[in-house]
Amino acid sequence: MKWRFSIFRILPAVLAILIAACSSSDQDIGNVAAPLVFSSCRLPTLSMAVECASLDVPLKRNDPAYQEKISLRIVRLPANTQHPDEDPFIILAGGPGQAASALAPFASTLVEIRRTRDILLIDQRGTGQSSPLTCAALDNEDDATLENIALIQELAPRARRCHEELRAQNIDPLDYGTLNFVADLENVRRALGLKKINLWAGSYGTRVALEYLRHHPENIRTMTLDGVVDPSVSIPLNGWQTRKERLQKLLDACAQSASCNALQPPPPHMLAALAHKLRSPGIKANIDNPNTGAPETITIDFNMMLAAAQSLLYAPETAALLPYLFARAYRDDYAPLAALTQSFSGELGEQMSPALHYAIICAEDRPVPGALSNDPLIGVLYQQSVDACTSWPIAENAQELHTPVIAHRDIPVLLLSGALDPVTPPVYAQKAARTLPLHRTIIAPGYGHILSTHACTPSLIAAFVRTADLEQLPSNCVRLLEESAPPFFWPDALAPQP
């Protein structure tokens, strides 16, 4: 793949976490024609064979007379037993716009769960191979020059052109909202003849899971929410605000370290110094292509650099490098920042559907014009989201989807949070938990966005799913997570230092 330091991958990836809903109700689930039939298949991210099936579901949930269907792709990692438990483990991906099948490597690590249960990955409608939404305007594989596609001001026009492309194909983005996917999940459950399911959801997927809980609580045995999005959250407004706060806290912590505070410019003044240096219209910068090593020239301004840097906040290990990367950028060396950003946004960009991302963002969490217009740090970046959504439709029920999800049944819910998470901070989990009668919240001080892939967390989740008892979680694992510490900063190119 040709290297792209592309804002069209960076911003959807940076925004890729949250939101909720479009139109659906218990009356428009629709009938399922036949049970699902699985056959052996391969995924590009797994070395082993898995099983795949497809299910046709109604395209327009709010119009029962409309006959057109779309196809969902369901991937199954079968249990390692001839007689699996009747309640499988279902994984819901983030984004919005990420295909669940992209999380197959994570699913394959859940060996304790697979001893007795199938694991199901259901690509959300519009993603992966579930009738994907595509548009050339947001295609990252075009022939544009590196300099042209890196300009942040091109993001909003491309998003608007994407909507025009969808309209030309008679595609209504409102048919791809969160509640439509909730109804799809119910169709899958019925097609499989399942009485109960165990849901795991990460990031934006927690919004889907909570909405499923709102509409179908009787079908849930356990629910694990990682990187929780409380329904009250407005994205991208809250997303940009929390990332700004995490970046500021990172630089404050850097200032408390003697070696990190020795960087130039000093941490308290880094962003202001870079904002002045890279003020509009930006500067020409020479870098070596991280893939080929060939020299290239890009135009970079402060907002581009800030968007790239915030993508690295998701993992504490890359966040610990940011003060050093900022210091290098101040000395006109942008290659390290560009290379790290590429490694983050390139992989995630291949898993994302930008068209579905905007279909949900713009319909359900419409950015409010002027909300952050006076913020010198993130005002321009937020305005890009406002401008990108100007032509996209708004869901009629968007407001009610931001009301608390109140569980009226004693469904055990495990909520996981990393204290260093820049987009779904622990306060979101704590707020969502207020209306969940049977819950347990675990906060890990040393981790960032998505805890489930780290340390002993897979075993902790397996124990929870096995017993459905929040009081029987392995205490040594809980203690390990709750006593974790952030990584050291990396203030020079030789070695990490405290």
C-alpha positions as CSV (number, residue, x, y, z in Angstrom):
1,M,0.0,0.0,0.0
2,K,1.3,3.4,-0.9
3,W,2.0,5.5,2.2
4,R,-0.5,8.2,3.1
5,F,-0.1,10.7,5.9
6,S,-3.9,11.2,5.4
7,I,-6.2,13.3,7.4
8,F,-9.1,11.2,6.0
9,R,-7.7,8.2,7.9
10,I,-6.6,10.2,11.0
11,L,-9.8,12.0,11.8
12,P,-12.3,9.1,11.3
13,A,-9.9,7.0,13.4
14,V,-9.6,9.7,16.0
15,L,-13.4,10.1,16.1
16,A,-14.0,6.4,15.8
17,I,-15.5,5.4,19.0
18,L,-19.0,6.4,19.8
19,I,-22.6,7.4,19.0
20,A,-26.0,6.0,18.8
21,A,-29.1,5.3,16.8
22,C,-31.6,5.6,14.0
23,S,-35.1,4.2,13.6
24,S,-36.4,0.8,14.7
25,S,-38.8,-0.8,17.2
26,D,-39.9,-4.1,18.5
27,Q,-42.6,-4.2,15.9
28,D,-40.3,-4.0,12.9
29,I,-37.8,-6.8,13.6
30,G,-39.2,-8.7,10.6
31,N,-39.5,-12.5,10.0
32,V,-36.4,-14.7,9.4
33,A,-36.9,-17.1,6.5
34,A,-34.6,-19.9,7.6
35,P,-32.0,-20.9,10.1
36,L,-28.5,-19.8,9.5
37,V,-26.2,-22.2,7.6
38,F,-22.5,-21.8,8.4
39,S,-19.6,-22.9,6.1
40,S,-15.9,-22.8,6.4
41,C,-14.3,-19.5,5.4
42,R,-11.1,-17.5,5.8
43,L,-10.4,-14.0,7.2
44,P,-7.3,-12.0,6.1
45,T,-6.5,-11.3,9.8
46,L,-6.5,-15.0,10.9
47,S,-4.3,-18.0,10.0
48,M,-7.0,-20.5,10.9
49,A,-10.3,-21.2,9.2
50,V,-13.5,-20.0,10.8
51,E,-17.2,-20.4,9.8
52,C,-19.3,-17.8,8.0
53,A,-23.0,-17.3,7.3
54,S,-25.2,-14.6,5.9
55,L,-28.6,-13.4,6.9
56,D,-31.0,-11.2,4.9
57,V,-32.7,-8.5,6.9
58,P,-35.1,-5.7,6.0
59,L,-33.3,-2.6,4.6
60,K,-36.0,-0.1,5.8
61,R,-37.0,-0.9,9.3
62,N,-39.6,1.9,9.5
63,D,-41.4,0.8,6.3
64,P,-42.7,-2.8,6.6
65,A,-44.1,-2.7,3.1
66,Y,-40.7,-2.1,1.6
67,Q,-39.4,-5.5,0.5
68,E,-35.8,-4.9,-0.3
69,K,-33.3,-6.8,1.9
70,I,-29.6,-6.4,2.8
71,S,-27.2,-9.2,3.7
72,L,-25.4,-9.4,7.1
73,R,-22.2,-11.4,7.4
74,I,-21.8,-13.4,10.6
75,V,-18.5,-15.0,11.5
76,R,-18.3,-17.9,14.0
77,L,-15.3,-19.1,15.9
78,P,-16.7,-22.5,17.1
79,A,-16.3,-23.7,20.6
80,N,-13.7,-26.3,21.2
81,T,-16.2,-28.9,22.3
82,Q,-18.8,-31.0,20.6
83,H,-21.6,-29.7,22.9
84,P,-21.1,-26.0,23.3
85,D,-23.2,-23.9,25.8
86,E,-26.4,-22.6,24.3
87,D,-25.5,-18.9,25.0
88,P,-22.7,-17.8,22.7
89,F,-20.3,-14.8,23.2
90,I,-21.1,-12.0,20.7
91,I,-18.6,-9.3,20.0
92,L,-19.7,-5.8,18.9
93,A,-17.1,-3.5,17.2
94,G,-16.4,0.2,17.6
95,G,-16.3,3.1,15.3
96,P,-18.9,3.7,14.2
97,G,-17.8,2.1,11.0
98,Q,-15.6,-0.8,12.2
99,A,-16.4,-4.3,11.1
100,A,-16.7,-6.9,13.9
101,S,-14.8,-9.4,11.7
102,A,-11.8,-7.1,12.0
103,L,-11.7,-8.1,15.7
104,A,-11.2,-11.8,14.9
105,P,-7.6,-11.7,16.2
106,F,-9.0,-10.5,19.6
107,A,-11.7,-13.2,19.5
108,S,-9.1,-15.9,18.8
109,T,-7.2,-15.0,22.0
110,L,-10.3,-15.7,24.1
111,V,-9.4,-19.4,24.4
112,E,-11.1,-19.8,27.8
113,I,-14.4,-18.7,26.5
114,R,-14.1,-20.9,23.4
115,R,-13.7,-24.0,25.6
116,T,-17.4,-24.1,26.0
117,R,-18.9,-21.3,23.9
118,D,-19.1,-20.2,20.3
119,I,-17.9,-16.6,19.6
120,L,-19.8,-14.7,17.0
121,L,-18.7,-11.6,15.1
122,I,-21.5,-9.7,13.4
123,D,-20.5,-7.1,10.9
124,Q,-22.7,-4.0,11.4
125,R,-24.8,-3.2,8.4
126,G,-22.7,-0.9,6.1
127,T,-19.4,-2.4,7.3
128,G,-17.2,-5.3,6.3
129,Q,-19.2,-7.7,4.1
130,S,-22.6,-6.6,5.5
131,S,-23.8,-4.7,2.5
132,P,-20.9,-2.1,3.0
133,L,-21.4,1.6,2.4
134,T,-18.7,2.9,0.1
135,C,-18.1,6.2,-1.7
136,A,-15.2,7.2,-3.9
137,A,-15.0,10.6,-2.2
138,L,-13.6,9.1,1.0
139,D,-11.5,6.4,-0.7
140,N,-8.0,6.6,0.6
141,E,-6.5,4.6,-2.3
142,D,-6.7,7.4,-4.9
143,D,-3.9,8.8,-6.9
144,A,-3.8,12.2,-5.2
145,T,-0.5,13.5,-4.1
146,L,0.6,13.2,-0.5
147,E,0.5,16.9,-0.1
148,N,-3.0,17.3,-1.5
149,I,-4.6,14.6,0.6
150,A,-3.0,15.7,3.8
151,L,-4.8,19.1,3.8
152,I,-7.3,19.1,6.6
153,Q,-9.6,21.6,4.9
154,E,-10.5,18.9,2.2
155,L,-12.1,16.7,4.8
156,A,-15.5,18.4,5.0
157,P,-16.0,18.7,1.2
158,R,-15.2,15.0,0.7
159,A,-17.7,14.0,3.4
160,R,-20.4,16.1,1.7
161,R,-19.5,14.6,-1.7
162,C,-19.8,11.1,-0.2
163,H,-23.4,11.9,0.8
164,E,-24.1,13.0,-2.7
165,E,-22.7,9.7,-4.1
166,L,-25.0,7.8,-1.7
167,R,-28.0,9.8,-2.8
168,A,-27.2,9.2,-6.4
169,Q,-27.4,5.4,-5.6
170,N,-30.7,5.9,-3.8
171,I,-29.2,5.0,-0.5
172,D,-30.7,6.6,2.6
173,P,-28.1,6.9,5.4
174,L,-30.8,6.8,7.9
175,D,-31.4,3.1,7.0
176,Y,-27.9,2.4,8.6
177,G,-28.4,3.8,12.1
178,T,-27.6,2.2,15.4
179,L,-31.1,1.0,16.2
180,N,-31.4,-0.7,12.8
181,F,-28.3,-2.7,13.8
182,V,-29.9,-3.5,17.2
183,A,-32.9,-5.0,15.2
184,D,-30.4,-6.9,13.0
185,L,-28.8,-8.4,16.2
186,E,-32.3,-9.6,17.2
187,N,-32.8,-11.1,13.8
188,V,-29.6,-13.0,14.2
189,R,-30.5,-14.3,17.6
190,R,-33.8,-15.5,16.4
191,A,-32.3,-17.1,13.3
192,L,-29.9,-19.1,15.5
193,G,-32.7,-20.0,17.9
194,L,-30.9,-18.6,20.9
195,K,-32.6,-17.9,24.2
196,K,-29.8,-16.0,25.8
197,I,-26.6,-14.3,24.6
198,N,-23.5,-12.9,26.2
199,L,-22.6,-9.5,24.8
200,W,-19.1,-7.9,24.7
201,A,-18.8,-4.4,23.3
202,G,-16.0,-2.0,22.9
203,S,-16.2,1.8,22.4
204,Y,-19.0,2.8,20.1
205,G,-20.2,-0.9,20.3
206,T,-21.1,-0.2,23.9
207,R,-23.8,2.2,22.6
208,V,-25.2,-0.6,20.5
209,A,-25.1,-3.0,23.5
210,L,-26.9,-0.6,25.8
211,E,-29.6,0.0,23.1
212,Y,-30.0,-3.7,22.8
213,L,-30.4,-3.8,26.6
214,R,-33.0,-1.1,26.4
215,H,-35.1,-3.0,23.8
216,H,-34.4,-6.7,24.5
217,P,-33.3,-7.1,28.1
218,E,-34.9,-10.5,28.4
219,N,-32.3,-12.0,25.9
220,I,-29.1,-11.0,27.7
221,R,-27.3,-13.3,30.1
222,T,-24.2,-11.2,30.7
223,M,-22.9,-7.9,29.3
224,T,-19.3,-6.7,29.2
225,L,-18.7,-3.1,28.2
226,D,-15.2,-1.9,27.6
227,G,-14.5,1.8,26.9
228,V,-18.1,2.8,27.8
229,V,-20.1,5.4,26.0
230,D,-22.8,6.7,28.2
231,P,-25.9,7.7,26.2
232,S,-25.6,11.3,27.3
233,V,-22.3,11.7,25.5
234,S,-22.4,13.8,22.4
235,I,-19.8,13.0,19.7
236,P,-17.7,14.6,18.3
237,L,-18.2,17.4,20.9
238,N,-17.3,15.3,23.9
239,G,-14.7,13.4,21.9
240,W,-12.7,16.4,21.1
241,Q,-13.0,17.8,24.6
242,T,-11.8,14.6,26.3
243,R,-8.9,14.2,24.0
244,K,-7.9,17.8,24.7
245,E,-8.1,17.1,28.4
246,R,-6.0,13.9,28.1
247,L,-3.3,15.7,26.1
248,Q,-3.1,18.5,28.6
249,K,-2.9,16.0,31.5
250,L,-0.1,14.2,29.6
251,L,1.9,17.3,29.3
252,D,1.3,18.2,32.9
253,A,2.6,14.8,34.0
254,C,5.6,15.3,31.7
255,A,6.4,18.5,33.5
256,Q,6.6,16.6,36.8
257,S,9.4,14.4,35.4
258,A,12.8,16.0,35.5
259,S,14.0,14.4,32.3
260,C,10.8,15.0,30.4
261,N,10.6,18.6,31.6
262,A,14.0,19.2,30.1
263,L,12.7,18.9,26.6
264,Q,12.5,22.0,24.5
265,P,10.1,23.8,24.3
266,P,9.2,22.9,28.0
267,P,6.0,20.8,28.3
268,P,3.8,23.7,29.6
269,H,4.7,25.7,26.5
270,M,4.9,23.0,23.8
271,L,1.5,23.4,22.2
272,A,1.6,27.2,22.2
273,A,5.1,27.1,20.6
274,L,4.0,24.6,17.9
275,A,0.8,26.5,17.2
276,H,2.9,29.6,16.5
277,K,5.5,27.8,14.4
278,L,2.9,26.0,12.4
279,R,0.3,28.7,12.1
280,S,-1.8,28.9,8.9
281,P,-1.1,28.3,6.1
282,G,1.5,25.9,7.5
283,I,5.0,25.0,6.4
284,K,6.6,22.7,3.9
285,A,8.3,19.8,5.6
286,N,10.7,17.2,4.2
287,I,10.3,13.7,5.6
288,D,11.3,10.2,4.6
289,N,8.4,8.0,3.5
290,P,8.1,5.5,6.4
291,N,7.3,2.6,4.0
292,T,9.9,3.2,1.2
293,G,12.5,5.6,2.8
294,A,12.1,7.9,-0.2
295,P,12.2,11.7,0.6
296,E,8.9,13.5,0.3
297,T,7.6,17.0,1.0
298,I,4.4,17.7,2.8
299,T,2.5,20.8,3.9
300,I,1.7,20.6,7.6
301,D,0.0,23.0,9.9
302,F,-0.8,22.9,13.6
303,N,-4.3,21.4,13.2
304,M,-2.9,18.5,11.1
305,M,-0.2,17.9,13.7
306,L,-2.7,18.0,16.5
307,A,-5.0,15.5,14.8
308,A,-2.1,13.2,14.1
309,A,-0.9,13.5,17.7
310,Q,-4.3,12.8,19.2
311,S,-4.6,9.5,17.4
312,L,-1.5,8.4,19.4
313,L,-3.3,9.1,22.7
314,Y,-5.3,5.9,22.6
315,A,-2.4,3.8,23.8
316,P,-0.4,4.9,26.8
317,E,2.8,3.5,25.2
318,T,2.5,5.8,22.2
319,A,1.2,8.7,24.3
320,A,4.3,8.5,26.4
321,L,6.3,9.4,23.2
322,L,4.3,12.5,22.4
323,P,6.4,15.1,24.3
324,Y,9.5,13.8,22.6
325,L,7.8,13.8,19.2
326,F,6.6,17.4,19.8
327,A,10.2,18.4,20.6
328,R,11.4,16.8,17.4
329,A,8.7,18.5,15.4
330,Y,9.7,21.9,16.9
331,R,13.2,21.2,15.5
332,D,11.6,20.6,12.0
333,D,11.7,16.8,12.3
334,Y,8.2,15.5,11.6
335,A,9.2,12.0,10.4
336,P,8.8,10.2,13.8
337,L,5.3,11.6,14.3
338,A,4.3,10.8,10.7
339,A,5.6,7.2,10.9
340,L,3.8,6.5,14.2
341,T,0.6,8.1,13.0
342,Q,0.7,5.9,9.8
343,S,1.1,2.8,11.9
344,F,-2.0,3.7,13.9
345,S,-4.4,5.2,11.2
346,G,-3.3,3.0,8.4
347,E,-4.4,-0.3,10.0
348,L,-7.5,1.2,11.5
349,G,-8.4,3.0,8.3
350,E,-8.5,-0.4,6.5
351,Q,-11.1,-1.7,9.0
352,M,-13.3,1.3,8.9
353,S,-16.2,2.4,6.7
354,P,-16.0,6.2,6.6
355,A,-19.4,6.5,4.9
356,L,-21.1,4.6,7.7
357,H,-19.1,6.7,10.2
358,Y,-20.6,9.9,8.9
359,A,-24.0,8.3,8.4
360,I,-24.2,7.7,12.1
361,I,-22.2,10.7,13.4
362,C,-24.2,13.2,11.4
363,A,-27.6,11.6,12.0
364,E,-27.4,10.8,15.6
365,D,-24.8,13.1,17.2
366,R,-25.1,16.1,15.0
367,P,-22.2,18.5,15.8
368,V,-23.5,21.8,17.1
369,P,-22.2,24.8,15.1
370,G,-20.1,27.2,17.2
371,A,-19.9,25.0,20.3
372,L,-16.1,25.1,20.3
373,S,-15.4,28.0,17.9
374,N,-13.4,29.9,20.5
375,D,-11.2,27.1,21.5
376,P,-7.7,27.8,20.1
377,L,-6.7,24.2,20.4
378,I,-9.5,22.1,19.0
379,G,-11.9,24.7,17.5
380,V,-10.8,24.2,13.9
381,L,-10.9,20.4,14.2
382,Y,-14.3,20.4,15.7
383,Q,-15.6,22.7,13.0
384,Q,-14.5,20.2,10.4
385,S,-17.0,17.8,11.9
386,V,-19.7,20.5,11.8
387,D,-19.0,21.3,8.1
388,A,-18.8,17.6,7.1
389,C,-22.3,17.0,8.4
390,T,-24.1,19.9,6.8
391,S,-25.7,17.9,4.0
392,W,-26.3,14.6,5.9
393,P,-29.8,13.8,7.3
394,I,-30.7,13.9,11.0
395,A,-32.4,11.0,12.7
396,E,-35.8,11.9,14.0
397,N,-35.3,10.0,17.3
398,A,-31.7,11.2,17.9
399,Q,-32.6,13.1,21.1
400,E,-34.3,10.1,22.8
401,L,-31.4,7.9,22.1
402,H,-29.3,10.1,24.4
403,T,-31.5,9.3,27.4
404,P,-30.3,6.9,30.2
405,V,-30.7,3.2,29.6
406,I,-32.5,1.9,32.6
407,A,-32.2,-1.9,33.3
408,H,-35.3,-3.2,34.9
409,R,-33.9,-6.7,35.2
410,D,-30.9,-7.9,37.3
411,I,-28.6,-8.4,34.3
412,P,-25.0,-8.6,35.4
413,V,-22.9,-5.9,33.6
414,L,-19.1,-5.6,33.8
415,L,-17.8,-2.2,32.9
416,L,-14.1,-1.8,32.1
417,S,-12.2,1.5,31.8
418,G,-8.6,2.7,31.3
419,A,-7.9,5.8,33.3
420,L,-5.7,7.1,30.4
421,D,-8.5,6.7,27.8
422,P,-8.7,9.9,25.8
423,V,-12.2,9.2,24.3
424,T,-14.2,7.1,26.7
425,P,-12.9,8.1,30.2
426,P,-14.0,6.2,33.3
427,V,-16.5,8.9,34.2
428,Y,-18.7,7.6,31.3
429,A,-18.8,4.1,32.7
430,Q,-19.6,5.5,36.1
431,K,-22.5,7.5,34.8
432,A,-23.9,4.6,32.7
433,A,-23.6,2.3,35.8
434,R,-26.1,4.5,37.8
435,T,-29.1,3.0,36.0
436,L,-27.7,-0.6,35.9
437,P,-28.9,-2.3,39.1
438,L,-26.4,-5.2,38.9
439,H,-23.0,-3.9,37.8
440,R,-19.3,-3.8,38.6
441,T,-16.9,-1.2,37.4
442,I,-13.1,-1.8,37.1
443,I,-10.8,1.2,36.4
444,A,-7.2,0.5,35.4
445,P,-4.9,3.6,36.0
446,G,-2.2,2.4,33.7
447,Y,-4.2,1.7,30.6
448,G,-6.0,3.6,27.8
449,H,-8.7,2.8,25.3
450,I,-10.0,-0.8,25.5
451,L,-8.8,-2.9,28.4
452,S,-9.9,-6.3,27.2
453,T,-6.8,-7.1,25.1
454,H,-4.3,-6.4,28.0
455,A,-2.8,-8.4,30.8
456,C,-5.1,-10.8,32.5
457,T,-8.4,-9.2,31.3
458,P,-9.3,-12.0,28.8
459,S,-9.3,-14.4,31.8
460,L,-11.3,-12.0,33.9
461,I,-13.9,-11.8,31.1
462,A,-14.0,-15.6,30.8
463,A,-14.6,-16.0,34.5
464,F,-17.4,-13.5,34.4
465,V,-19.1,-15.2,31.4
466,R,-18.6,-18.6,32.9
467,T,-20.3,-17.8,36.2
468,A,-22.4,-14.7,35.4
469,D,-21.4,-13.6,38.9
470,L,-19.7,-10.2,39.4
471,E,-18.6,-11.2,42.9
472,Q,-16.5,-14.2,41.7
473,L,-14.1,-12.3,39.4
474,P,-10.5,-13.4,40.0
475,S,-9.2,-11.1,42.7
476,N,-5.6,-11.2,41.6
477,C,-6.5,-10.0,38.1
478,V,-8.7,-7.2,39.5
479,R,-5.9,-6.1,41.8
480,L,-3.4,-6.2,38.9
481,L,-5.5,-3.9,36.8
482,E,-6.5,-1.6,39.6
483,E,-2.9,-1.2,40.7
484,S,-1.4,-0.7,37.2
485,A,0.7,2.4,36.5
486,P,1.3,4.5,33.4
487,P,4.4,3.9,31.3
488,F,7.4,6.1,31.7
489,F,7.9,9.0,29.3
490,W,10.5,8.7,26.6
491,P,12.2,12.0,26.6
492,D,15.1,11.0,24.3
493,A,16.0,8.5,21.6
494,L,18.1,6.3,23.9
495,A,15.9,4.8,26.6
496,P,12.8,5.5,28.7
497,Q,13.5,7.5,31.8
498,P,11.3,8.2,34.9
